Amino acid sequence: MEPESKLSLPFLIRKMLSFEHAATIGLRIETTATTANRILIRGATREGKFVLRHVPTADRARATENFRLPDIPLWVSVTDVDAAFKRGDLTVRVFLTIDDDILQKLCAGLVYDNLGISWPDN
């Protein structure tokens, strides 16, 4: 594939942005939960796979955490890897950020022992 033809791929890449070198791209994870158990955020960018860990608070207070990424994600999933949450115990929202400003909500919903959320939606 020629270098210029990479710009015609069906997803957004950093070179398509006029501020490609100055901006920091990341994910913001917002959770509310009844127990403090870890969740995993998995995904991939053009640079490769990533795995992020987040532990929500146990008092239903909103917990927010920002993660830096090397590029715009191609896919993201959130799972309860330890099967510690039951239905209704945990809600998760995942946002794409540029310079810590929310650009777009990627996915949101309940996450528990046998159900995760992902973007793009499956």
N, C-alpha and C positions, 0 to 999 in steps of 0.2 A: 504494500500500500504506500503510495507516495505521501510525503509529509503533508502536503496541502490537502489531500483528500481526507485526512483525519478530521478536518473541520466539517465534513459532511455527515459524520456519524449522527445517529438519531438521538443523541443525548448531549446535554450541556457540558462543555469542558472549559477549563480555565482560560485557554487561549481565545475563547470567544468573548471574554469579558475585557472591556477597555481598561480595567484596573487590575489586570491579572497578577502583577507582581506585588502590588501594595496591599492587597486584601488578605485577611486571614479567614479561611473557611472552616466551619465547624458544625457541630451538632449541639443542640441544647436539649437536655432530657429533663422533663418535669414529671414528678410522680407524687401521688398521694397513696398512702398505704396504712394498713392496720398493724403490720409487723415489719421489722427491719431485717429483711433477707435480701440477698443480692440478686440482681438481674443482669443478664448479658445483652449487650448491644453489639451485634455483628454486622459487618457490611464489607463493601469493597469500593475502592476508587481505582482510577487507572494506575495508581502506584502499587496496588495490591490489597490484600485482605486486612481488616482490622477487627479487634475484639476489645470492647470497652466494658468496664464493670461499674455498676452504680448500686448504692445501697440507699433505699428510701428511708424516711423517718417512720417511726412506729405509731405516731400520734395523729395521723391523717393531716398533718401540716404539709404544705407543698414543699417538696425538696427539688431544687434545681441545680443542675451541674452542666458546665460547658466543657466540650471536648474539641480540641483542634484536629483538623484533618489535613492531609497534604493536598487534597483536591476535592472536587465535588463528588459526592457518593453516587455510585451506580445502583446500589441497592442497600437496604438497611432492614434488619429484623431485631425484634426485642423478644426475649424468652425468659421464662422462669426456669433456669437450668436445674435448680435443686428441688423443684416441685413443692416449694414451701408455701405458695399462695393458693388460697381457695377462691372460687368465683366471687367477685365483688371486693376482695381484699386489696387489689392494686389497680390503679389506673395510670396509664403512661401516655405522655405526649412527646413527640420527637419533632424538633424544628431544625431546618437548615438555617445557619447563621453566616453572615458575612460581617467581619469586624464586630462580633457579638451582638449585632442587630438581627432580629428575626426576619428572614427573607420569605420563608414558606413553611407551613406545617406539612410534614411528610406523612406522619401516621399518628393515630391516637386510638385508645380503647382500653378494654380490660385485658390484663395479662394474668394468667394463672397456670396451674400445673399442666394442663394439656392444651393451652391456647396461647399463641403469641400474636404479635402484630408485625406488619412488614410494609415496606414501600419499595417498589411499586406494589400496590395491593394485589394479592393473589386470589 
